[in-house]
Amino acid sequence: MIELLLADRCTGCDICVQVCPTNVFDAVAGSRPVIARQSDCQTCFLCELYCPADALYVAPDCDGPVRVDEAAIVASGWLGQYRRDSGWGQTRGDPDHANESWRMDEVFERARAAATE
């Protein structure tokens, strides 16, 4: 479940607001977004995955909020860990991999081949 939105890291880009499938965040004009409906978080990690500033921390417990120590989370190096572990963004800027679904090329090729048979 989403636990932290770190104000000192957040750029106010509102990407988390846009990608959240359950509308957990609210955009705030002229400021950073806020966690408005924490209980609606389905722990999908999309906000953490897309956050370019590593300003979000999603705890793996999806049953309810957990107490977290912001300083301990920052010191742990966990911010952005999900994105790093998934390889998300590693090819950003590479024209051969213009979108993040590049890892699915083989799957898409098999589907295209099956469709033409």
OpenMM code with the backbone's topology and positions (N, CA, C; nanometers):
from openmm import Vec3, app, unit

residues = "MET ILE GLU LEU LEU LEU ALA ASP ARG CYS THR GLY CYS ASP ILE CYS VAL GLN VAL CYS PRO THR ASN VAL PHE ASP ALA VAL ALA GLY SER ARG PRO VAL ILE ALA ARG GLN SER ASP CYS GLN THR CYS PHE LEU CYS GLU LEU TYR CYS PRO ALA ASP ALA LEU TYR VAL ALA PRO ASP CYS ASP GLY PRO VAL ARG VAL ASP GLU ALA ALA ILE VAL ALA SER GLY TRP LEU GLY GLN TYR ARG ARG ASP SER GLY TRP GLY GLN THR ARG GLY ASP PRO ASP HIS ALA ASN GLU SER TRP ARG MET ASP GLU VAL PHE GLU ARG ALA ARG ALA ALA ALA THR GLU".split()
positions = [
    Vec3(0.0841, -0.1171, 0.0000),
    Vec3(0.0000, 0.0000, 0.0000),
    Vec3(0.0894, 0.1243, 0.0000),
    Vec3(0.0457, 0.2285, -0.0690),
    Vec3(0.1231, 0.3527, -0.0735),
    Vec3(0.1354, 0.4079, 0.0683),
    Vec3(0.2578, 0.4375, 0.1070),
    Vec3(0.2814, 0.4875, 0.2421),
    Vec3(0.3422, 0.6267, 0.2439),
    Vec3(0.4273, 0.6573, 0.1472),
    Vec3(0.4967, 0.7858, 0.1508),
    Vec3(0.4981, 0.8538, 0.0151),
    Vec3(0.4827, 0.9842, 0.0183),
    Vec3(0.5105, 1.0712, -0.0945),
    Vec3(0.6048, 1.1767, -0.0364),
    Vec3(0.7309, 1.1684, -0.0723),
    Vec3(0.8329, 1.2543, -0.0122),
    Vec3(0.8365, 1.3906, -0.0804),
    Vec3(0.7962, 1.4916, -0.0070),
    Vec3(0.7843, 1.6268, -0.0610),
    Vec3(0.9164, 1.6793, -0.1144),
    Vec3(1.0273, 1.6467, -0.0487),
    Vec3(1.1555, 1.7024, -0.0915),
    Vec3(1.2074, 1.6387, -0.2197),
    Vec3(1.1520, 1.5260, -0.2602),
    Vec3(1.1927, 1.4611, -0.3853),
    Vec3(1.0918, 1.4842, -0.4979),
    Vec3(0.9669, 1.5040, -0.4622),
    Vec3(0.8595, 1.5145, -0.5609),
    Vec3(0.8787, 1.6375, -0.6493),
    Vec3(0.8645, 1.6178, -0.7801),
    Vec3(0.8799, 1.7278, -0.8764),
    Vec3(0.7467, 1.7924, -0.9120),
    Vec3(0.6365, 1.7328, -0.8668),
    Vec3(0.5049, 1.7864, -0.9005),
    Vec3(0.4608, 1.7527, -1.0416),
    Vec3(0.5194, 1.6485, -1.1004),
    Vec3(0.4873, 1.6116, -1.2389),
    Vec3(0.3484, 1.5477, -1.2525),
    Vec3(0.2920, 1.4997, -1.1437),
    Vec3(0.1595, 1.4361, -1.1409),
    Vec3(0.1506, 1.3050, -1.2187),
    Vec3(0.2636, 1.2441, -1.2508),
    Vec3(0.2596, 1.1153, -1.3194),
    Vec3(0.1885, 1.0117, -1.2326),
    Vec3(0.2124, 1.0152, -1.1015),
    Vec3(0.1469, 0.9193, -1.0121),
    Vec3(-0.0048, 0.9334, -1.0185),
    Vec3(-0.0522, 1.0564, -1.0288),
    Vec3(-0.1961, 1.0821, -1.0396),
    Vec3(-0.2501, 1.0183, -1.1676),
    Vec3(-0.1752, 1.0309, -1.2751),
    Vec3(-0.2185, 0.9819, -1.4056),
    Vec3(-0.2163, 0.8300, -1.4168),
    Vec3(-0.1192, 0.7641, -1.3558),
    Vec3(-0.1035, 0.6194, -1.3767),
    Vec3(-0.1779, 0.5352, -1.2737),
    Vec3(-0.2208, 0.5931, -1.1640),
    Vec3(-0.2860, 0.5144, -1.0588),
    Vec3(-0.4216, 0.4631, -1.1061),
    Vec3(-0.4395, 0.3311, -1.1121),
    Vec3(-0.5658, 0.2763, -1.1621),
    Vec3(-0.6826, 0.2897, -1.0648),
    Vec3(-0.6543, 0.3228, -0.9387),
    Vec3(-0.7627, 0.3335, -0.8408),
    Vec3(-0.7780, 0.4747, -0.7853),
    Vec3(-0.7181, 0.5738, -0.8514),
    Vec3(-0.7389, 0.7142, -0.8175),
    Vec3(-0.7023, 0.7462, -0.6721),
    Vec3(-0.5876, 0.6980, -0.6282),
    Vec3(-0.5420, 0.7186, -0.4907),
    Vec3(-0.4940, 0.8618, -0.4680),
    Vec3(-0.4363, 0.9226, -0.5696),
    Vec3(-0.3756, 1.0548, -0.5565),
    Vec3(-0.4674, 1.1641, -0.6086),
    Vec3(-0.4528, 1.2829, -0.5518),
    Vec3(-0.5181, 1.4024, -0.6046),
    Vec3(-0.4098, 1.5004, -0.6470),
    Vec3(-0.4264, 1.5590, -0.7643),
    Vec3(-0.3372, 1.6661, -0.8080),
    Vec3(-0.3745, 1.7923, -0.7307),
    Vec3(-0.2748, 1.8725, -0.7008),
    Vec3(-0.2965, 1.9980, -0.6303),
    Vec3(-0.2319, 2.1079, -0.7136),
    Vec3(-0.3115, 2.2016, -0.7585),
    Vec3(-0.2609, 2.3092, -0.8440),
    Vec3(-0.1471, 2.3836, -0.7746),
    Vec3(-0.0336, 2.3940, -0.8445),
    Vec3(0.0811, 2.4673, -0.7932),
    Vec3(0.1584, 2.3973, -0.6828),
    Vec3(0.1280, 2.2709, -0.6592),
    Vec3(0.1970, 2.1976, -0.5531),
    Vec3(0.2127, 2.0513, -0.5939),
    Vec3(0.2627, 1.9725, -0.5035),
    Vec3(0.2790, 1.8293, -0.5295),
    Vec3(0.1464, 1.7581, -0.5058),
    Vec3(0.1271, 1.6419, -0.5650),
    Vec3(0.0038, 1.5666, -0.5410),
    Vec3(-0.0011, 1.5186, -0.3959),
    Vec3(-0.1189, 1.4743, -0.3550),
    Vec3(-0.1362, 1.4203, -0.2204),
    Vec3(-0.1955, 1.2806, -0.2290),
    Vec3(-0.1637, 1.2005, -0.1292),
    Vec3(-0.2268, 1.0689, -0.1153),
    Vec3(-0.3635, 1.0957, -0.0542),
    Vec3(-0.4679, 1.0876, -0.1343),
    Vec3(-0.6020, 1.1256, -0.0901),
    Vec3(-0.6877, 1.0071, -0.0464),
    Vec3(-0.6644, 0.8913, -0.1054),
    Vec3(-0.7457, 0.7735, -0.0757),
    Vec3(-0.6557, 0.6514, -0.0588),
    Vec3(-0.5757, 0.6521, 0.0461),
    Vec3(-0.4782, 0.5466, 0.0689),
    Vec3(-0.5439, 0.4086, 0.0723),
    Vec3(-0.6616, 0.3988, 0.1300),
    Vec3(-0.7282, 0.2683, 0.1421),
    Vec3(-0.7686, 0.2106, 0.0065),
    Vec3(-0.7704, 0.2931, -0.0983),
    Vec3(-0.8023, 0.2443, -0.2325),
    Vec3(-0.6814, 0.1855, -0.3047),
    Vec3(-0.5628, 0.2007, -0.2470),
    Vec3(-0.4407, 0.1506, -0.3101),
    Vec3(-0.4458, -0.0015, -0.3199),
    Vec3(-0.4185, -0.0532, -0.4383),
    Vec3(-0.4182, -0.1980, -0.4589),
    Vec3(-0.2767, -0.2553, -0.4629),
    Vec3(-0.1782, -0.1733, -0.4252),
    Vec3(-0.0390, -0.2150, -0.4168),
    Vec3(0.0109, -0.2704, -0.5503),
    Vec3(-0.0207, -0.1991, -0.6573),
    Vec3(0.0234, -0.2410, -0.7910),
    Vec3(0.1627, -0.1889, -0.8236),
    Vec3(0.2112, -0.0911, -0.7474),
    Vec3(0.3442, -0.0317, -0.7634),
    Vec3(0.3589, 0.0527, -0.8898),
    Vec3(0.2510, 0.0789, -0.9640),
    Vec3(0.2645, 0.1601, -1.0856),
    Vec3(0.3150, 0.3002, -1.0550),
    Vec3(0.2664, 0.3600, -0.9481),
    Vec3(0.3121, 0.4951, -0.9144),
    Vec3(0.4620, 0.4957, -0.8873),
    Vec3(0.5076, 0.3964, -0.8124),
    Vec3(0.6506, 0.3869, -0.7812),
    Vec3(0.7323, 0.3574, -0.9074),
    Vec3(0.6789, 0.2748, -0.9932),
    Vec3(0.7468, 0.2387, -1.1171),
    Vec3(0.7660, 0.3600, -1.2078),
    Vec3(0.6624, 0.4412, -1.2210),
    Vec3(0.6668, 0.5556, -1.3116),
    Vec3(0.7323, 0.6803, -1.2519),
    Vec3(0.7447, 0.6900, -1.1208),
    Vec3(0.7960, 0.8125, -1.0582),
    Vec3(0.9413, 0.8387, -1.0998),
    Vec3(0.9661, 0.9477, -1.1722),
    Vec3(1.1024, 0.9756, -1.2184),
    Vec3(1.1941, 1.0265, -1.1076),
    Vec3(1.1375, 1.0618, -0.9921),
    Vec3(1.2169, 1.1208, -0.8848),
    Vec3(1.2320, 1.0285, -0.7641),
    Vec3(1.1820, 0.9063, -0.7739),
    Vec3(1.1851, 0.8140, -0.6599),
    Vec3(1.1292, 0.8802, -0.5346),
    Vec3(1.0145, 0.9452, -0.5501),
    Vec3(0.9527, 1.0193, -0.4397),
    Vec3(0.8433, 0.9404, -0.3691),
    Vec3(0.8209, 0.8163, -0.4119),
    Vec3(0.7115, 0.7375, -0.3549),
    Vec3(0.7642, 0.6091, -0.2934),
    Vec3(0.6970, 0.5674, -0.1866),
    Vec3(0.7281, 0.4375, -0.1277),
    Vec3(0.5984, 0.3605, -0.1112),
    Vec3(0.5927, 0.2449, -0.1754),
    Vec3(0.4792, 0.1539, -0.1630),
    Vec3(0.5266, 0.0350, -0.0803),
    Vec3(0.4620, 0.0146, 0.0328),
    Vec3(0.4961, -0.1003, 0.1170),
    Vec3(0.4302, -0.2240, 0.0566),
    Vec3(0.4938, -0.3387, 0.0662),
    Vec3(0.4393, -0.4588, 0.0035),
    Vec3(0.3134, -0.5137, 0.0706),
    Vec3(0.2784, -0.4652, 0.1884),
    Vec3(0.1586, -0.5124, 0.2572),
    Vec3(0.0360, -0.4462, 0.1958),
    Vec3(-0.0488, -0.5243, 0.1319),
    Vec3(-0.1669, -0.4671, 0.0652),
    Vec3(-0.2923, -0.4740, 0.1516),
    Vec3(-0.2815, -0.5294, 0.2719),
    Vec3(-0.3994, -0.5433, 0.3578),
    Vec3(-0.4354, -0.4156, 0.4320),
    Vec3(-0.3435, -0.3259, 0.4458),
    Vec3(-0.3703, -0.2017, 0.5163),
    Vec3(-0.2445, -0.1218, 0.5344),
    Vec3(-0.2584, 0.0007, 0.5819),
    Vec3(-0.1406, 0.0850, 0.6019),
    Vec3(-0.0488, 0.0266, 0.7092),
    Vec3(0.0781, 0.0530, 0.6937),
    Vec3(0.1769, 0.0126, 0.7935),
    Vec3(0.2556, 0.1364, 0.8338),
    Vec3(0.3017, 0.1374, 0.9549),
    Vec3(0.3836, 0.2492, 1.0002),
    Vec3(0.5208, 0.2387, 0.9385),
    Vec3(0.5654, 0.3457, 0.8777),
    Vec3(0.7003, 0.3488, 0.8218),
    Vec3(0.7704, 0.4739, 0.8716),
    Vec3(0.8982, 0.4620, 0.8857),
    Vec3(0.9829, 0.5731, 0.9264),
    Vec3(1.0451, 0.6306, 0.7994),
    Vec3(1.0058, 0.7513, 0.7646),
    Vec3(1.0529, 0.8119, 0.6393),
    Vec3(1.2046, 0.8159, 0.6314),
    Vec3(1.2705, 0.8563, 0.7382),
    Vec3(1.4175, 0.8650, 0.7373),
    Vec3(1.4792, 0.7269, 0.7152),
    Vec3(1.4207, 0.6247, 0.7757),
    Vec3(1.4732, 0.4885, 0.7594),
    Vec3(1.4540, 0.4397, 0.6158),
    Vec3(1.3409, 0.4722, 0.5565),
    Vec3(1.3147, 0.4321, 0.4175),
    Vec3(1.4137, 0.5007, 0.3241),
    Vec3(1.4360, 0.6293, 0.3431),
    Vec3(1.5316, 0.7034, 0.2597),
    Vec3(1.6713, 0.6439, 0.2755),
    Vec3(1.7111, 0.6174, 0.3983),
    Vec3(1.8444, 0.5631, 0.4244),
    Vec3(1.8617, 0.4209, 0.3718),
    Vec3(1.7521, 0.3466, 0.3609),
    Vec3(1.7594, 0.2055, 0.3201),
    Vec3(1.7937, 0.1866, 0.1733),
    Vec3(1.7686, 0.2891, 0.0916),
    Vec3(1.7901, 0.2756, -0.0522),
    Vec3(1.6733, 0.2098, -0.1234),
    Vec3(1.5626, 0.1901, -0.0546),
    Vec3(1.4472, 0.1234, -0.1155),
    Vec3(1.3711, 0.2118, -0.2131),
    Vec3(1.3856, 0.3424, -0.2027),
    Vec3(1.3131, 0.4300, -0.2945),
    Vec3(1.3596, 0.4024, -0.4372),
    Vec3(1.2682, 0.3674, -0.5235),
    Vec3(1.2993, 0.3359, -0.6627),
    Vec3(1.3476, 0.1940, -0.6849),
    Vec3(1.3505, 0.1132, -0.5807),
    Vec3(1.4023, -0.0234, -0.5938),
    Vec3(1.3190, -0.1086, -0.6884),
    Vec3(1.1876, -0.0942, -0.6825),
    Vec3(1.1010, -0.1732, -0.7703),
    Vec3(1.1320, -0.1433, -0.9172),
    Vec3(1.1489, -0.0144, -0.9475),
    Vec3(1.1816, 0.0257, -1.0855),
    Vec3(1.3167, -0.0315, -1.1272),
    Vec3(1.4149, -0.0225, -1.0407),
    Vec3(1.5471, -0.0755, -1.0733),
    Vec3(1.5436, -0.2274, -1.0921),
    Vec3(1.4747, -0.2971, -1.0039),
    Vec3(1.4664, -0.4430, -1.0140),
    Vec3(1.3940, -0.4888, -1.1401),
    Vec3(1.2969, -0.4098, -1.1846),
    Vec3(1.2193, -0.4478, -1.3029),
    Vec3(1.2909, -0.4141, -1.4335),
    Vec3(1.3915, -0.3283, -1.4259),
    Vec3(1.4600, -0.2845, -1.5476),
    Vec3(1.3895, -0.1700, -1.6167),
    Vec3(1.2851, -0.1181, -1.5555),
    Vec3(1.2060, -0.0094, -1.6139),
    Vec3(1.2926, 0.1133, -1.6361),
    Vec3(1.2904, 0.1666, -1.7549),
    Vec3(1.3623, 0.2889, -1.7863),
    Vec3(1.5078, 0.2699, -1.8245),
    Vec3(1.5587, 0.1479, -1.8215),
    Vec3(1.7002, 0.1265, -1.8525),
    Vec3(1.7344, 0.1604, -1.9969),
    Vec3(1.6375, 0.1542, -2.0841),
    Vec3(1.6648, 0.1841, -2.2249),
    Vec3(1.6077, 0.3189, -2.2674),
    Vec3(1.5690, 0.4014, -2.1705),
    Vec3(1.5122, 0.5317, -2.2028),
    Vec3(1.6092, 0.6100, -2.2899),
    Vec3(1.5602, 0.6631, -2.3982),
    Vec3(1.6442, 0.7369, -2.4911),
    Vec3(1.7002, 0.6527, -2.6036),
    Vec3(1.6847, 0.5208, -2.5951),
    Vec3(1.7329, 0.4310, -2.7001),
    Vec3(1.6243, 0.4188, -2.8066),
    Vec3(1.6476, 0.4666, -2.9285),
    Vec3(1.5430, 0.4641, -3.0315),
    Vec3(1.4986, 0.3224, -3.0703),
    Vec3(1.5810, 0.2224, -3.0425),
    Vec3(1.5406, 0.0852, -3.0723),
    Vec3(1.4373, 0.0328, -2.9735),
    Vec3(1.4230, 0.1017, -2.8622),
    Vec3(1.3285, 0.0607, -2.7584),
    Vec3(1.2479, 0.1827, -2.7164),
    Vec3(1.1617, 0.2289, -2.8046),
    Vec3(1.0902, 0.3537, -2.7839),
    Vec3(0.9855, 0.3470, -2.6738),
    Vec3(0.9442, 0.2282, -2.6341),
    Vec3(0.8491, 0.2194, -2.5245),
    Vec3(0.8923, 0.1111, -2.4271),
    Vec3(0.8279, 0.1062, -2.3134),
    Vec3(0.8689, 0.0153, -2.2078),
    Vec3(0.8229, -0.1288, -2.2296),
    Vec3(0.7510, -0.1564, -2.3363),
    Vec3(0.7064, -0.2939, -2.3614),
    Vec3(0.8070, -0.3704, -2.4466),
    Vec3(0.9269, -0.3163, -2.4608),
    Vec3(1.0287, -0.3808, -2.5462),
    Vec3(1.0596, -0.5221, -2.5013),
    Vec3(1.0444, -0.5522, -2.3744),
    Vec3(1.0723, -0.6871, -2.3268),
    Vec3(0.9712, -0.7881, -2.3804),
    Vec3(0.8633, -0.7403, -2.4352),
    Vec3(0.7574, -0.8268, -2.4850),
    Vec3(0.7695, -0.8554, -2.6338),
    Vec3(0.8768, -0.8095, -2.6975),
    Vec3(0.8922, -0.8264, -2.8418),
    Vec3(0.8703, -0.9704, -2.8871),
    Vec3(0.9293, -1.0641, -2.8181),
    Vec3(0.9162, -1.2044, -2.8580),
    Vec3(0.7708, -1.2503, -2.8514),
    Vec3(0.7005, -1.2088, -2.7485),
    Vec3(0.5592, -1.2452, -2.7338),
    Vec3(0.4785, -1.1849, -2.8486),
    Vec3(0.5038, -1.0569, -2.8795),
    Vec3(0.4315, -0.9909, -2.9879),
    Vec3(0.4597, -1.0578, -3.1225),
    Vec3(0.5845, -1.0936, -3.1457),
    Vec3(0.6211, -1.1594, -3.2715),
    Vec3(0.5479, -1.2927, -3.2877),
    Vec3(0.5399, -1.3712, -3.1810),
    Vec3(0.4674, -1.4993, -3.1878),
    Vec3(0.3201, -1.4748, -3.2159),
    Vec3(0.2626, -1.3716, -3.1550),
    Vec3(0.1211, -1.3409, -3.1768),
    Vec3(0.0982, -1.2960, -3.3210),
    Vec3(0.1876, -1.2143, -3.3737),
    Vec3(0.1749, -1.1704, -3.5138),
    Vec3(0.1859, -1.2893, -3.6099),
    Vec3(0.2810, -1.3771, -3.5834),
    Vec3(0.2999, -1.4945, -3.6688),
    Vec3(0.1769, -1.5850, -3.6647),
    Vec3(0.1205, -1.6036, -3.5460),
    Vec3(0.0012, -1.6882, -3.5326),
    Vec3(-0.1180, -1.6258, -3.6046),
    Vec3(-0.1271, -1.4950, -3.6041),
    Vec3(-0.2391, -1.4260, -3.6669),
    Vec3(-0.2325, -1.4346, -3.8191),
    Vec3(-0.1133, -1.4484, -3.8741),
    Vec3(-0.0989, -1.4535, -4.0204),
    Vec3(-0.1023, -1.5953, -4.0755),
    Vec3(-0.1040, -1.6938, -3.9877),
    Vec3(-0.1060, -1.8335, -4.0337),
    Vec3(-0.2449, -1.8762, -4.0751),
] * unit.nanometer
topology = app.Topology()
chain = topology.addChain("A")
for resn in residues:
    res = topology.addResidue(resn, chain)
    for name in ("N", "CA", "C"):
        topology.addAtom(name, app.Element.getBySymbol(name[0]), res)
